[in-house]
Amino acid sequence: MPKLLLQDRTVVVTGAVRGLGAAIAKACAHHGATVILTDLLADEVAATAESLGANASAQVHDVADPASWQQLETHLRATIGRPDALVNNAGIVRGASLAEATLADLRRTLDVNVGGTFLGIKTYLQLHEECGAASPGSIVNIASVRGLIGGARSVTHSASKFGVRGFDKGGSGRTRASRHPRQRNLSRADRERHEHRQPTIRDDGLGFLCP
Ligand SMILES: NC(=O)c1ccc[n+]([C@@H]2O[C@H](COP(=O)([O-])OP(=O)(O)OC[C@H]3O[C@@H](n4cnc5c(N)ncnc54)[C@H](O)[C@@H]3O)[C@@H](O)[C@H]2O)c1
């Protein structure tokens, strides 16, 4: 496995008990990062962090709840300051067509997937402003192919993931686009595809990537 530049870095991963979040947390720990796993599932997040060794710790955290982000922010400020990276991974899928989906489904999905990402970015920026850091920071927002081409059986999820990509495309203000010089020769469709893969880098070095 190629070595990642994570030795001695600090990484916060939301929704880190199951699926992709657990795999990201494990990979970061494997490559030498200090990892803070967060999740709604209190017992499981503690057990998952413990299984990753001494450089992993757990925080019970609901990404849809601003008060829960406040608590995490307070914890981070008192311990590591601004983490080197935040992975906004926690997300939910309600599999339903437009005919089946309810307004409650939509609201909950937007609260977790879009609201959770938004609050994560805001928290990170707050810590970045306050604590600064010698190294550039990174925010990775986990979207989905459903945020690119939609999905007839998961319309609320698709709507939320198009929303998540909007944060990356809009950056956080004060951004400069990270463009490849040859991009000028690309068709609009190719350029959009290319931009999809490019991080948006702020003037102060914070990177936004929405894979
Ligand atoms: N699995 C896929 O094929 C796939 C494909 C594209 C995108 N994604 C995205 O990747 C991310 C992870 O997906 P997954 O399939 O691993 O999901 P999963 O359901 O396996 O795991 C999600 C994790 O997030 C946690 N979680 C849920 N709501 C939360 C909340 N409000 N606050 C904190 N934690 C919460 C859950 O407890 C769980 O540990 C999601 O954003 C999803 O949309 C997944």
Ligand as a Chemical Component Dictionary entry (heavy atoms), coordinates in Angstrom:
data_LIG
# 
_chem_comp.id                   LIG 
_chem_comp.type                 NON-POLYMER 
_chem_comp.pdbx_formal_charge   0 
_chem_comp.three_letter_code    LIG 
# 
loop_
_chem_comp_atom.comp_id 
_chem_comp_atom.atom_id 
_chem_comp_atom.alt_atom_id 
_chem_comp_atom.type_symbol 
_chem_comp_atom.charge 
_chem_comp_atom.model_Cartn_x 
_chem_comp_atom.model_Cartn_y 
_chem_comp_atom.model_Cartn_z 
_chem_comp_atom.pdbx_ordinal 
LIG N1  N1  N 0  -21.695 3.018  0.647  1  
LIG C1  C1  C 0  -21.753 3.527  -0.568 2  
LIG O1  O1  O 0  -21.826 2.817  -1.576 3  
LIG C2  C2  C 0  -21.714 5.016  -0.756 4  
LIG C3  C3  C 0  -21.722 5.512  -2.058 5  
LIG C4  C4  C 0  -21.661 6.884  -2.237 6  
LIG C5  C5  C 0  -21.620 7.753  -1.151 7  
LIG N2  N2  N 1  -21.648 7.236  0.096  8  
LIG C6  C6  C 0  -21.610 8.186  1.201  9  
LIG O2  O2  O 0  -20.603 7.788  2.100  10 
LIG C7  C7  C 0  -20.986 8.140  3.419  11 
LIG C8  C8  C 0  -20.970 6.880  4.286  12 
LIG O3  O3  O 0  -21.848 5.949  3.718  13 
LIG P1  P1  P 0  -21.881 4.440  4.225  14 
LIG O4  O4  O 0  -22.479 3.636  3.131  15 
LIG O5  O5  O -1 -20.571 4.063  4.775  16 
LIG O6  O6  O 0  -22.987 4.567  5.385  17 
LIG P2  P2  P 0  -23.269 3.600  6.637  18 
LIG O7  O7  O 0  -24.743 3.656  6.856  19 
LIG O8  O8  O 0  -22.625 2.281  6.455  20 
LIG O9  O9  O 0  -22.531 4.377  7.819  21 
LIG C9  C9  C 0  -22.919 5.668  8.169  22 
LIG C10 C10 C 0  -22.343 5.990  9.526  23 
LIG O10 O10 O 0  -22.786 7.326  9.856  24 
LIG C11 C11 C 0  -23.359 7.289  11.161 25 
LIG N3  N3  N 0  -24.383 8.335  11.242 26 
LIG C12 C12 C 0  -25.603 8.333  10.680 27 
LIG N4  N4  N 0  -26.247 9.462  11.002 28 
LIG C13 C13 C 0  -25.398 10.188 11.781 29 
LIG C14 C14 C 0  -25.489 11.436 12.430 30 
LIG N5  N5  N 0  -26.618 12.175 12.374 31 
LIG N6  N6  N 0  -24.440 11.878 13.151 32 
LIG C15 C15 C 0  -23.309 11.122 13.240 33 
LIG N7  N7  N 0  -23.168 9.928  12.655 34 
LIG C16 C16 C 0  -24.210 9.455  11.938 35 
LIG C17 C17 C 0  -23.919 5.878  11.319 36 
LIG O11 O11 O 0  -24.073 5.530  12.696 37 
LIG C18 C18 C 0  -22.840 5.060  10.614 38 
LIG O12 O12 O 0  -21.763 4.728  11.471 39 
LIG C19 C19 C 0  -22.368 8.763  3.331  40 
LIG O13 O13 O 0  -22.242 10.166 3.302  41 
LIG C20 C20 C 0  -22.889 8.228  2.004  42 
LIG O14 O14 O 0  -23.859 9.049  1.424  43 
LIG C21 C21 C 0  -21.692 5.898  0.319  44 
# 
loop_
_chem_comp_bond.comp_id 
_chem_comp_bond.atom_id_1 
_chem_comp_bond.atom_id_2 
_chem_comp_bond.value_order 
_chem_comp_bond.pdbx_ordinal 
LIG N1  C1  SING 1  
LIG C1  O1  DOUB 2  
LIG C1  C2  SING 3  
LIG C2  C3  SING 4  
LIG C2  C21 DOUB 5  
LIG C3  C4  DOUB 6  
LIG C4  C5  SING 7  
LIG C5  N2  DOUB 8  
LIG N2  C6  SING 9  
LIG N2  C21 SING 10 
LIG C6  O2  SING 11 
LIG C6  C20 SING 12 
LIG O2  C7  SING 13 
LIG C7  C8  SING 14 
LIG C7  C19 SING 15 
LIG C8  O3  SING 16 
LIG O3  P1  SING 17 
LIG P1  O4  DOUB 18 
LIG P1  O5  SING 19 
LIG P1  O6  SING 20 
LIG O6  P2  SING 21 
LIG P2  O7  DOUB 22 
LIG P2  O8  SING 23 
LIG P2  O9  SING 24 
LIG O9  C9  SING 25 
LIG C9  C10 SING 26 
LIG C10 O10 SING 27 
LIG C10 C18 SING 28 
LIG O10 C11 SING 29 
LIG C11 N3  SING 30 
LIG C11 C17 SING 31 
LIG N3  C12 SING 32 
LIG N3  C16 SING 33 
LIG C12 N4  DOUB 34 
LIG N4  C13 SING 35 
LIG C13 C14 SING 36 
LIG C13 C16 DOUB 37 
LIG C14 N5  SING 38 
LIG C14 N6  DOUB 39 
LIG N6  C15 SING 40 
LIG C15 N7  DOUB 41 
LIG N7  C16 SING 42 
LIG C17 O11 SING 43 
LIG C17 C18 SING 44 
LIG C18 O12 SING 45 
LIG C19 O13 SING 46 
LIG C19 C20 SING 47 
LIG C20 O14 SING 48 
# 
